[in-house]
Amino acid sequence: MPRAHSKDIIDALDAAAQSPRGARRPASRPHSPSLNPAALIVVCAVALTILGLTILFSASVGFARGPYYYLGKQCIGVALAVGVCLVTSRINLDWLRRHVWVLAVGLAVLLVLVLIPGLGIEVNGSRRWLGVGSLRLQVSEFAKFGLVFCLAHYLAINQVRIGEFKRGFLIPIVIVLIPAGLIVLEPDYGTSALVVAVGLLLLFLAGAKWRYILTTGGAVLAAFALLVINNPNRLYRLVSFLDVEANKQEGTYQLYQALAAFAAGGVEGVGLGQGRQQLHYLPEAHTDFILAVVAEELGLWATMGIVTIYAVIFIAGLMHLRRAPNLFQFLLVAGCLLLICLQAIINLGVVTGLFPTKGMSLPFISAGLSNLLLMALLVGVMINTQRAWPRAALAGQRSRRGGLGMPRSVALSPAQGEEPL
């Protein structure tokens, strides 16, 4: 039976479950980690959110509706996000797995509804939102989590067939490409690329063959290249990105102003509330390019502090993954971690000029309800698994009768092909 690549990451589980002589560890020695990775992630998320509220107030001072309007909306969003996080941290993931295809079909239907004129809300040429009045939700944000959950479920129950082409690669890649294709039609190339990247990484972690993954990755890159070439607006943005200085009045105006903000802020910054870029110089200063406002007002050290916090989230997530009891929960948490960190990397790259300009929020900091709710959902999954995994490990050591070395509440039947990591 092919082994998942992810087993190499958590070999310590086997060593922890047995003594040097192969005997099981006594049940009286519970697992008590000195550091709670999920708690560390929560602390980092709260710190970034508080910073986001502070900078949002400053970044929106030049808006006609005033800074309190956007700050008030974001505070309401934070309150809703806290509720989503609490509910997700308590929900039974096994119960949700029993309704996984309802979740998949529901999100696919919503992605289709967004494309229908009159139902989907169009902004700046892209139809990405559903809503009523001033309440708008970007469906593709929640489709990210839906993809991770459905793909983790499928790969877990087909773990013994992961080396096969049809069951181990073709079907899961179709699961990835369906939402990615619908998101491209909005159009939203950046989110679609993120969805494909996370899907391929989960396939790699599950043990899919390298040649399938690399071939698919190359084909997807070629498809994106064709889409860009046949879209004059995006092709112009890409060509302009290759020479920022020469196109600073048109195609790269936003990026040029962001770089000017970094230069103006220097090491120490000009002071909170003293920045100039948000005074109608930098478009989308409160959303996609909010890091430029941080750089101008708080300086290099604050900017590097934000990058460090995202690095801490990634490392804490890896520590948390070492204790995963089965492939499904491993892939689920890995997918959540990738959604947070890859989105942060893309935003940081865009604002600093490493990547072409793409509208993607900075997790926990940028204004926007949909992404804030998604981040709360992902953190809620981390908390949920942190609460459940220690009990699963203890129960698996005391008795194998629950099935596959896990407690009855977590284990799946052997007929489903899922086994503990």
BANU-27863 format. One record per residue (C-alpha): residue in three letters; x, y, z. Coordinates in Angstrom, 3 decimals. Example, Ala and Ser with C-alpha at 12.3 -4.5 7.8 and 13.67 -1.06 7.14 Angstrom:
<rs>
{ALA,{12.300,-4.500,7.800}}
{SER,{13.670,-1.060,7.140}}
</rs>
This chain:
<rs>
{MET,{0.000,0.000,0.000}}
{PRO,{1.495,3.390,-0.936}}
{ARG,{2.502,5.589,1.945}}
{ALA,{1.518,9.234,2.172}}
{HIS,{4.311,11.815,2.096}}
{SER,{2.810,13.326,5.199}}
{LYS,{3.866,10.276,7.269}}
{ASP,{7.450,11.503,7.199}}
{ILE,{6.369,14.664,8.981}}
{ILE,{4.737,12.916,11.921}}
{ASP,{6.848,9.792,12.504}}
{ALA,{7.165,11.005,16.086}}
{LEU,{3.622,9.768,16.694}}
{ASP,{4.752,6.151,16.407}}
{ALA,{7.711,6.701,18.706}}
{ALA,{5.532,8.475,21.246}}
{ALA,{3.019,5.649,21.292}}
{GLN,{5.594,2.987,22.159}}
{SER,{8.442,2.557,24.620}}
{PRO,{11.976,1.633,23.445}}
{ARG,{11.098,-2.053,23.868}}
{GLY,{7.959,-1.754,21.769}}
{ALA,{5.570,-1.742,24.732}}
{ARG,{2.738,0.733,24.862}}
{ARG,{3.133,3.761,27.010}}
{PRO,{1.080,3.573,30.218}}
{ALA,{-2.301,5.228,29.999}}
{SER,{-1.522,7.191,33.170}}
{ARG,{0.882,9.441,31.274}}
{PRO,{-1.362,11.778,29.299}}
{HIS,{-0.088,13.921,26.481}}
{SER,{0.570,17.393,27.846}}
{PRO,{2.461,19.556,25.364}}
{SER,{4.420,22.462,26.787}}
{LEU,{3.158,24.685,23.981}}
{ASN,{-0.345,24.848,22.590}}
{PRO,{0.086,25.540,18.844}}
{ALA,{-3.571,26.428,18.281}}
{ALA,{-3.490,28.932,21.141}}
{LEU,{-0.404,30.525,19.614}}
{ILE,{-2.196,30.809,16.262}}
{VAL,{-5.176,32.440,17.990}}
{VAL,{-2.900,34.963,19.714}}
{CYS,{-1.264,35.832,16.385}}
{ALA,{-4.660,36.161,14.679}}
{VAL,{-5.961,38.463,17.419}}
{ALA,{-2.819,40.614,17.242}}
{LEU,{-3.123,40.986,13.462}}
{THR,{-6.835,41.793,13.736}}
{ILE,{-6.250,44.531,16.318}}
{LEU,{-3.501,45.995,14.150}}
{GLY,{-5.838,45.819,11.168}}
{LEU,{-8.541,47.788,12.973}}
{THR,{-6.008,50.431,13.990}}
{ILE,{-4.541,50.846,10.512}}
{LEU,{-7.974,50.730,8.880}}
{PHE,{-8.991,53.795,10.880}}
{SER,{-5.946,55.643,9.574}}
{ALA,{-6.204,54.309,6.022}}
{SER,{-9.778,55.544,5.595}}
{VAL,{-9.391,59.104,6.898}}
{GLY,{-9.571,60.522,3.389}}
{PHE,{-12.800,58.778,2.415}}
{ALA,{-15.967,60.798,1.963}}
{ARG,{-17.852,58.700,4.522}}
{GLY,{-15.123,59.192,7.095}}
{PRO,{-12.935,56.678,8.936}}
{TYR,{-15.615,55.652,11.448}}
{TYR,{-17.841,54.210,8.714}}
{TYR,{-15.332,51.587,7.593}}
{LEU,{-14.069,51.009,11.128}}
{GLY,{-17.628,50.360,12.311}}
{LYS,{-18.263,47.888,9.482}}
{GLN,{-15.026,46.076,10.249}}
{CYS,{-15.860,45.893,13.965}}
{ILE,{-19.194,44.283,13.080}}
{GLY,{-17.285,41.878,10.856}}
{VAL,{-14.909,41.019,13.710}}
{ALA,{-17.867,40.300,15.990}}
{LEU,{-19.386,37.978,13.380}}
{ALA,{-15.990,36.351,12.839}}
{VAL,{-15.657,35.611,16.544}}
{GLY,{-19.038,33.896,16.451}}
{VAL,{-18.047,31.853,13.392}}
{CYS,{-14.788,30.852,15.075}}
{LEU,{-16.552,29.733,18.257}}
{VAL,{-19.141,27.681,16.361}}
{THR,{-16.487,26.058,14.174}}
{SER,{-14.344,25.210,17.184}}
{ARG,{-17.259,23.239,18.668}}
{ILE,{-18.770,21.567,15.620}}
{ASN,{-18.393,17.812,15.159}}
{LEU,{-16.163,17.381,12.123}}
{ASP,{-17.250,13.760,11.696}}
{TRP,{-20.872,14.882,11.507}}
{LEU,{-19.881,17.421,8.854}}
{ARG,{-18.085,14.699,6.902}}
{ARG,{-21.324,12.748,6.651}}
{HIS,{-22.776,15.744,4.781}}
{VAL,{-19.682,16.553,2.732}}
{TRP,{-21.363,16.227,-0.654}}
{VAL,{-24.174,18.537,0.432}}
{LEU,{-21.478,21.087,1.234}}
{ALA,{-19.777,20.506,-2.127}}
{VAL,{-22.948,20.792,-4.210}}
{GLY,{-24.162,23.825,-2.246}}
{LEU,{-20.937,25.764,-2.815}}
{ALA,{-20.876,24.789,-6.509}}
{VAL,{-24.432,26.097,-6.918}}
{LEU,{-23.475,29.381,-5.236}}
{LEU,{-20.470,29.757,-7.555}}
{VAL,{-22.810,29.304,-10.513}}
{LEU,{-25.364,31.791,-9.127}}
{VAL,{-22.645,34.433,-8.871}}
{LEU,{-22.171,34.260,-12.647}}
{ILE,{-25.850,34.930,-13.408}}
{PRO,{-26.533,38.604,-14.263}}
{GLY,{-28.969,40.095,-11.801}}
{LEU,{-27.973,37.710,-9.025}}
{GLY,{-24.220,38.163,-8.912}}
{ILE,{-23.056,41.640,-7.908}}
{GLU,{-20.552,43.109,-10.363}}
{VAL,{-17.801,45.451,-9.194}}
{ASN,{-15.025,46.762,-11.473}}
{GLY,{-15.857,44.250,-14.183}}
{SER,{-15.851,41.185,-11.925}}
{ARG,{-18.962,39.378,-10.705}}
{ARG,{-17.906,37.769,-7.418}}
{TRP,{-20.472,38.680,-4.774}}
{LEU,{-23.923,37.675,-3.600}}
{GLY,{-25.866,39.800,-1.179}}
{VAL,{-28.742,42.042,-0.295}}
{GLY,{-28.353,45.779,0.064}}
{SER,{-25.030,46.676,1.648}}
{LEU,{-24.408,43.102,2.831}}
{ARG,{-22.186,41.294,0.346}}
{LEU,{-20.347,37.991,0.590}}
{GLN,{-17.672,36.787,-1.801}}
{VAL,{-18.607,33.164,-2.469}}
{SER,{-15.147,32.169,-3.706}}
{GLU,{-13.746,32.805,-0.221}}
{PHE,{-15.912,30.090,1.293}}
{ALA,{-15.341,27.843,-1.724}}
{LYS,{-11.689,27.707,-0.658}}
{PHE,{-12.597,26.028,2.617}}
{GLY,{-15.182,23.825,0.923}}
{LEU,{-12.538,22.562,-1.491}}
{VAL,{-10.089,21.777,1.314}}
{PHE,{-12.729,19.918,3.321}}
{CYS,{-14.063,17.883,0.380}}
{LEU,{-10.629,17.053,-0.991}}
{ALA,{-9.319,16.002,2.439}}
{HIS,{-12.351,13.744,2.880}}
{TYR,{-11.969,12.123,-0.542}}
{LEU,{-8.211,11.561,-0.232}}
{ALA,{-8.621,10.070,3.242}}
{ILE,{-11.221,7.472,2.257}}
{ASN,{-9.168,6.598,-0.844}}
{GLN,{-5.838,6.519,0.952}}
{VAL,{-5.092,2.923,-0.086}}
{ARG,{-5.624,3.840,-3.768}}
{ILE,{-3.668,7.076,-3.847}}
{GLY,{-1.133,5.528,-6.234}}
{GLU,{-3.784,4.796,-8.862}}
{PHE,{-4.345,7.240,-11.705}}
{LYS,{-8.150,7.343,-11.644}}
{ARG,{-9.009,7.134,-7.948}}
{GLY,{-5.776,8.650,-6.663}}
{PHE,{-5.385,11.550,-9.068}}
{LEU,{-7.963,12.045,-11.837}}
{ILE,{-11.033,12.295,-9.591}}
{PRO,{-9.391,14.561,-6.974}}
{ILE,{-7.980,16.872,-9.656}}
{VAL,{-11.503,17.217,-11.084}}
{ILE,{-12.665,18.147,-7.571}}
{VAL,{-10.028,20.910,-7.624}}
{LEU,{-10.627,22.161,-11.159}}
{ILE,{-14.428,22.534,-10.900}}
{PRO,{-14.389,25.406,-8.363}}
{ALA,{-11.197,26.817,-9.906}}
{GLY,{-12.858,26.972,-13.328}}
{LEU,{-16.002,28.629,-11.976}}
{ILE,{-13.884,31.229,-10.163}}
{VAL,{-11.936,31.974,-13.378}}
{LEU,{-15.236,32.821,-15.068}}
{GLU,{-15.991,35.604,-12.544}}
{PRO,{-13.143,36.474,-13.494}}
{ASP,{-10.742,36.042,-10.559}}
{TYR,{-7.485,34.534,-11.722}}
{GLY,{-5.615,35.043,-8.449}}
{THR,{-8.101,33.165,-6.267}}
{SER,{-8.357,30.431,-8.880}}
{ALA,{-4.567,30.030,-8.901}}
{LEU,{-4.565,29.849,-5.099}}
{VAL,{-7.238,27.133,-5.169}}
{VAL,{-5.251,25.039,-7.661}}
{ALA,{-2.009,25.499,-5.710}}
{VAL,{-3.590,24.374,-2.432}}
{GLY,{-5.260,21.427,-4.158}}
{LEU,{-2.007,20.202,-5.724}}
{LEU,{-0.141,20.581,-2.433}}
{LEU,{-2.775,18.502,-0.648}}
{LEU,{-2.428,15.833,-3.335}}
{PHE,{1.320,15.830,-2.742}}
{LEU,{0.870,15.498,1.012}}
{ALA,{-1.578,12.642,0.494}}
{GLY,{0.979,10.721,-1.548}}
{ALA,{-0.062,11.263,-5.184}}
{LYS,{2.603,10.529,-7.763}}
{TRP,{5.018,13.303,-8.631}}
{ARG,{4.650,12.938,-12.386}}
{TYR,{0.902,13.525,-12.198}}
{ILE,{1.281,16.610,-10.007}}
{LEU,{4.059,18.195,-12.085}}
{THR,{2.261,17.509,-15.351}}
{THR,{-0.949,19.042,-14.053}}
{GLY,{0.912,22.040,-12.637}}
{GLY,{2.525,22.681,-16.016}}
{ALA,{-0.801,22.352,-17.831}}
{VAL,{-2.465,24.788,-15.421}}
{LEU,{0.332,27.331,-15.902}}
{ALA,{-0.051,27.045,-19.670}}
{ALA,{-3.819,27.521,-19.374}}
{PHE,{-3.374,30.635,-17.220}}
{ALA,{-0.857,32.001,-19.730}}
{LEU,{-3.374,31.582,-22.551}}
{LEU,{-6.092,33.248,-20.483}}
{VAL,{-3.846,36.232,-19.763}}
{ILE,{-2.723,36.537,-23.394}}
{ASN,{-6.337,36.611,-24.572}}
{ASN,{-7.379,39.182,-21.966}}
{PRO,{-6.055,42.622,-23.024}}
{ASN,{-6.564,44.205,-19.607}}
{ARG,{-4.635,41.555,-17.706}}
{LEU,{-1.967,41.310,-20.396}}
{TYR,{-1.426,45.076,-20.138}}
{ARG,{-1.119,44.838,-16.360}}
{LEU,{1.450,42.063,-16.693}}
{VAL,{3.507,43.920,-19.309}}
{SER,{3.341,47.115,-17.242}}
{PHE,{4.594,45.227,-14.197}}
{LEU,{7.826,44.445,-16.052}}
{ASP,{8.660,48.175,-16.073}}
{VAL,{7.063,49.888,-13.085}}
{GLU,{8.821,53.223,-13.510}}
{ALA,{7.809,53.677,-17.138}}
{ASN,{4.140,52.867,-16.435}}
{LYS,{3.737,54.607,-13.080}}
{GLN,{1.019,56.916,-14.392}}
{GLU,{-1.144,54.102,-15.765}}
{GLY,{-0.746,50.337,-15.404}}
{THR,{1.489,50.326,-12.315}}
{TYR,{0.216,53.482,-10.617}}
{GLN,{-1.047,51.553,-7.590}}
{LEU,{2.171,49.585,-7.170}}
{TYR,{4.305,52.701,-7.635}}
{GLN,{2.404,54.523,-4.880}}
{ALA,{2.780,51.503,-2.607}}
{LEU,{6.540,51.475,-3.147}}
{ALA,{6.578,55.228,-2.475}}
{ALA,{4.861,54.524,0.846}}
{PHE,{7.582,52.044,1.799}}
{ALA,{10.227,54.611,0.913}}
{ALA,{8.518,57.394,2.857}}
{GLY,{8.081,55.263,5.963}}
{GLY,{11.700,54.200,6.194}}
{VAL,{12.721,52.346,9.337}}
{GLU,{10.650,54.144,11.972}}
{GLY,{7.657,55.403,9.954}}
{VAL,{6.115,58.846,9.800}}
{GLY,{3.773,58.152,12.699}}
{LEU,{0.326,56.672,13.113}}
{GLY,{-2.238,58.787,11.276}}
{GLN,{0.440,60.887,9.592}}
{GLY,{0.655,58.962,6.309}}
{ARG,{-0.172,60.629,2.996}}
{GLN,{-0.723,57.719,0.617}}
{GLN,{-4.241,57.011,1.886}}
{LEU,{-5.243,60.605,1.034}}
{HIS,{-6.479,59.520,-2.415}}
{TYR,{-2.984,58.698,-3.669}}
{LEU,{-3.027,54.918,-3.127}}
{PRO,{-6.145,53.124,-4.453}}
{GLU,{-7.566,50.358,-2.236}}
{ALA,{-5.392,51.494,0.657}}
{HIS,{-7.791,49.942,3.177}}
{THR,{-8.032,46.521,1.498}}
{ASP,{-5.439,44.904,-0.770}}
{PHE,{-2.671,47.469,-0.184}}
{ILE,{-3.091,48.090,3.530}}
{LEU,{0.456,46.842,4.183}}
{ALA,{1.751,49.941,2.365}}
{VAL,{-0.070,52.111,4.907}}
{VAL,{1.531,50.118,7.725}}
{ALA,{4.958,50.584,6.130}}
{GLU,{4.528,54.334,5.721}}
{GLU,{3.130,55.066,9.161}}
{LEU,{4.845,52.458,11.371}}
{GLY,{7.990,51.757,9.380}}
{LEU,{10.177,48.778,8.590}}
{TRP,{10.101,47.158,12.027}}
{ALA,{6.320,46.964,12.138}}
{THR,{6.261,45.564,8.597}}
{MET,{8.815,42.909,9.480}}
{GLY,{6.845,42.181,12.637}}
{ILE,{3.790,41.349,10.533}}
{VAL,{5.856,39.025,8.344}}
{THR,{7.238,37.383,11.493}}
{ILE,{3.750,36.794,12.876}}
{TYR,{2.732,34.987,9.689}}
{ALA,{5.892,32.892,9.969}}
{VAL,{4.946,32.032,13.555}}
{ILE,{1.483,30.955,12.392}}
{PHE,{3.071,28.649,9.820}}
{ILE,{5.525,27.103,12.291}}
{ALA,{2.811,26.660,14.938}}
{GLY,{0.627,25.009,12.298}}
{LEU,{3.412,22.543,11.477}}
{MET,{3.803,21.732,15.173}}
{HIS,{0.070,21.152,15.409}}
{LEU,{0.101,18.830,12.382}}
{ARG,{2.572,16.470,14.067}}
{ARG,{-0.223,15.222,16.311}}
{ALA,{-2.840,14.522,13.629}}
{PRO,{-4.550,11.136,14.280}}
{ASN,{-5.562,10.384,10.666}}
{LEU,{-5.069,11.535,7.104}}
{PHE,{-8.352,13.446,6.870}}
{GLN,{-7.642,15.700,9.820}}
{PHE,{-4.014,16.096,8.759}}
{LEU,{-5.028,17.274,5.277}}
{LEU,{-7.841,19.456,6.629}}
{VAL,{-5.555,21.383,8.972}}
{ALA,{-2.776,21.493,6.362}}
{GLY,{-5.224,22.997,3.875}}
{CYS,{-6.361,25.623,6.383}}
{LEU,{-2.747,26.521,7.125}}
{LEU,{-1.926,26.789,3.419}}
{LEU,{-4.916,29.050,2.759}}
{ILE,{-3.742,31.493,5.432}}
{CYS,{-0.046,31.483,4.616}}
{LEU,{-0.187,31.350,0.806}}
{GLN,{-2.694,34.210,0.724}}
{ALA,{-0.418,36.235,3.000}}
{ILE,{2.587,35.477,0.771}}
{ILE,{0.694,36.549,-2.364}}
{ASN,{-0.462,39.810,-0.794}}
{LEU,{2.998,40.602,0.580}}
{GLY,{4.522,39.857,-2.821}}
{VAL,{2.052,42.052,-4.678}}
{VAL,{2.435,45.059,-2.362}}
{THR,{6.241,44.894,-2.462}}
{GLY,{6.384,44.466,-6.256}}
{LEU,{7.517,40.835,-6.328}}
{PHE,{4.298,39.671,-8.034}}
{PRO,{2.016,41.381,-10.577}}
{THR,{-0.806,43.369,-9.028}}
{LYS,{-3.654,41.130,-7.898}}
{GLY,{-6.534,41.944,-5.611}}
{MET,{-6.084,39.604,-2.657}}
{SER,{-6.659,40.531,0.974}}
{LEU,{-3.997,40.407,3.671}}
{PRO,{-5.359,37.851,6.184}}
{PHE,{-6.819,39.308,9.411}}
{ILE,{-5.732,42.868,8.495}}
{SER,{-7.430,43.990,5.271}}
{ALA,{-10.955,45.372,5.368}}
{GLY,{-13.592,42.994,4.040}}
{LEU,{-16.210,40.756,5.635}}
{SER,{-15.851,37.641,3.481}}
{ASN,{-12.139,37.073,3.993}}
{LEU,{-12.433,37.898,7.676}}
{LEU,{-15.125,35.225,8.105}}
{LEU,{-13.001,32.727,6.159}}
{MET,{-9.993,33.370,8.400}}
{ALA,{-12.179,32.888,11.473}}
{LEU,{-13.429,29.607,10.008}}
{LEU,{-9.875,28.378,9.444}}
{VAL,{-8.747,29.339,12.945}}
{GLY,{-11.856,27.655,14.344}}
{VAL,{-10.788,24.391,12.680}}
{MET,{-7.378,24.706,14.356}}
{ILE,{-9.014,25.149,17.762}}
{ASN,{-11.445,22.292,17.096}}
{THR,{-8.690,19.827,16.272}}
{GLN,{-6.494,21.029,19.138}}
{ARG,{-9.290,20.108,21.544}}
{ALA,{-9.949,16.716,19.931}}
{TRP,{-6.518,15.353,19.080}}
{PRO,{-5.103,14.776,22.587}}
{ARG,{-8.186,12.691,23.492}}
{ALA,{-7.848,10.731,20.252}}
{ALA,{-4.205,9.921,20.992}}
{LEU,{-4.954,8.736,24.535}}
{ALA,{-7.883,6.618,23.476}}
{GLY,{-5.827,5.067,20.694}}
{GLN,{-3.168,4.020,23.217}}
{ARG,{-5.636,2.491,25.667}}
{SER,{-7.594,0.440,23.157}}
{ARG,{-7.590,-0.483,19.494}}
{ARG,{-11.203,-1.537,19.589}}
{GLY,{-12.349,1.875,18.422}}
{GLY,{-10.926,0.955,15.012}}
{LEU,{-7.608,1.776,13.353}}
{GLY,{-5.949,2.982,16.562}}
{MET,{-8.368,5.863,17.080}}
{PRO,{-11.369,6.380,19.324}}
{ARG,{-14.723,5.311,17.980}}
{SER,{-15.805,8.914,17.531}}
{VAL,{-12.918,9.612,15.139}}
{ALA,{-12.154,6.355,13.375}}
{LEU,{-13.731,5.289,10.112}}
{SER,{-14.516,1.724,9.226}}
{PRO,{-11.749,-0.284,7.479}}
{ALA,{-14.051,-0.651,4.467}}
{GLN,{-13.605,3.041,3.759}}
{GLY,{-9.877,2.609,3.389}}
{GLU,{-8.834,5.218,5.950}}
{GLU,{-6.152,4.507,8.478}}
{PRO,{-4.295,6.500,11.158}}
{LEU,{-1.131,8.311,10.167}}
</rs>
